[in-house]
Amino acid sequence: MILTIHRHVISRIPRYSITYDNSNTWMLHVNQAQQEDRGYYMCQVNTNPMISQVGYLQVVGEFFFHHRHAVAATEI
């Protein structure tokens, strides 16, 4: 599945975002990573020849968000 093209996130999963620091460094961010996010991710640069880098995301544990804290955070 393609997640981003250049600076545009095309995934329908809002937890994914991408940043670029103007020095040729792109970063994919997975907010509140879940077990289904586990797996291989590839960054591809469409040059001739194509350049790519593959990484594996291992999710350890589960995200826990206590509702009581969520209410307090929205009141601030």
Buried (B, 14 or more C-beta within 10 A) or exposed (E): EEBBEEEEBEEEEEEBBBEEEEEEEBEBEBEEBEEEBEEEEEBEEEEEEEEEEEEEEEBEEEEEEEEEEEEEEEEE
